């Protein structure tokens, strides 16, 4: 220890540790627990010392999902700072979505001070310091995180961050949670005491390919298959996988279904793309591949064939986060789907004979005809514009699809109008489509902002229902968009309520009292004007009810977005 060595706060070592692990942004909703961090940030800025950039978010939902969007775009997990148990509770829904999306994010929350009479710097000094201490703060997000830790001392702050970084980036990736009390942040330590683990000794565990014998076993089945099927949802988390699945499907004559897609998994123009509903194809398949998918079909509504042979290739084949999971898998393979499918394609290309190639080509021809029939059906759905105040969502989405470029990114959170988004806004390039991974509505606004932050040259289009728009904490989303110059295009498909609630009631009680009375407890404030919400935050807002005005309204909104201003198009579509 040098006689001239200075003492630094835990807050200092925490920020140093964030620099160490490459955290570029802290998406923050700050509170009384963060005073030592705020002080240290000011000191570092005065001295010109490095620290992550801060993005202040009026609501935690925005903060968590912005970190998610940045991770989608870059693969790099960022930091989110929230306030004790209250902020953790507000962040919990976002953590649920991140868990299902398998995205790396470091959620950090203060804890209520533990001293009450000024015994230590940071001791309790306000009413909320007493009431914001639950018995088990981490329990709020424990179902959704891979790792949790309450920092006991600044001595190991940098080691704890290194551990958090390794866990959240290990496959399957996911969020982690770190807590610290205010006294812990304020305590001081010598630099020589507060040590760090070297990056090359504490890296993440990365999914890889599999042994040749396993690949050969899958290839054997495909070489003998007459009606192979591949179902996926999130293989496209690596954008390159979309092209690889297309190449594999074309070579082997495989129908590809994207059920509840989280990403673009195959170009929608591919002859082998079979749409979004497995339906009868599940029972018709003799060989099936489940690739990076949590729910490949709804068992109640989807007949299966017990003779079908299934291989399950997934970065998370175990599905440990699902208490019950019962989909078929005669061969389960956990690893990186891109690497495994590349291995599989290489084996098939080496072993395929002329008879197989001819049969596969014939299947592709049949699949292309099915695709053309499906596209023609989509055109027919979009041909009817609807009426005033009841715009056909297929008509509106088709108008959006015509003006978007292949690199524009579409976020679908339209829920029951998702079929219109999928059918009418086709995507062809990996990374150009993102869907809801979990069940926590309101993810797409923050994700859109995080994508725009990471990919400022791309146009980001968020398509939501009116119910979902409420869940998005739009005032928070719009405030961040304006403060940090992150223009996005939000389309609100307003059917005046929760169509999912109505439809769920009808599925369970198709001839019940609710249907007889047409009373589904699903209608929401029908006179709300979301365009005015946009204007109140300095964004561009436009309200459209006349189908004839749709195309011009979309063009005006996109002009605003490409000029640097967020735009919201509030469209009155067919009522629920």
C-alpha angles and dihedrals in degrees: 000000000000118000088227095051113126130219119240132192124252086248088062092051091045092055090044088052092051088053089050094056094044101251105166100179138035112201101205141198098170133199145168092296093065100062095112091049093048090050092049092048090054091048093050092049091051091051095042093242119156121259136153117277114255124227111193112215121191090212131035092228089066093046097051095045093046088057088049093053092049090051091050090054099042109018088232120122116228135198128264120194118201136169119264118279095333095058091041090055092051089048095049096089090052091049088054090056093045091050092054090043091049093228124159114239131152110219112195125187134176122232127222112273111266099209120075110187104049094271091143136020107274095032120157112292106159143045096257091057087071101043099044097069114097123182093250115016095174091058088077091070103016094109090058106043132078094211138013132187139174106215105233097186142004089238089082100031094113093043091051091051091049089052092048090050093051094048097047092049095045115103122290085039123212148149125295131197131222125182131191135177121232093245089054091053092049098048117103132229139179115255090236091058099046097071132180136214115244114252094233091056099049108039129144126270108250125205113242141181125287138247120286094245091061093049091049091052091056091044091053090058095046093048089057096040123115099185111020121182133195121195121188142161110176108017085111091070080101100053091210090063091071091066092042093054089049091051092047092047094049093048096047099031095243124166109225122207123189104201113191090343119212091189138009102280100175132006109272088224093060115117088227096055106109099187132250105299121075093198115142093356091079093063093040095055120098093188123028134187120201105198121185096331133136100191112020094178142343105267094205092060103030123077115218133202113228089207093062113109113221132197118191115206112181143144083228104033092149094060091205090167091064114076089203123026120159112168119133124267121160087177120027118194123184115200146083107323094208092056094042095048090047088054090048094050090049091053093046092050090051096047104034115113129203094267092054093047092051093048092047092049090051090052091051090053090053091046091051090054090051089050092052090050090050092049091050090052089051090052090053091051090052095046094077108075097195124222139287109302090005105073113178105247091215090055092049095045091048088056089053091047092055095058101042123095125226093256095050112109121230121200112199117205096140091119106190091020091052091106089063091050093048096044098043105033101053118192125204108175128072113257094024097106130052126178137186109285098188139023099265107109120214098052100120100068096059092038089053090053092048091051091049091050091053097036106032093166094060127086110235119204120191116195115193142157121244092255091051091048090061090052090052092073088234096192090057092044093049094045092055092045091055098039094051100032098247108148117193134169114238120191115194113201098202114199090158099252152356108329090175090061092051094046093047090053091051092049092054097036106023092168100026138128094272091058093046092052095036086230114136102153086238109113119109131198097304096196098056111126109211092185088067090052087058093048092050088061095046095259126125114263130189130179119205128186103151114080089214090063096052102092095047091047091052091050092050092050093050091049089056093048094048087048091058104266128111114241132200121199111198107199123186104219134177109314119250 
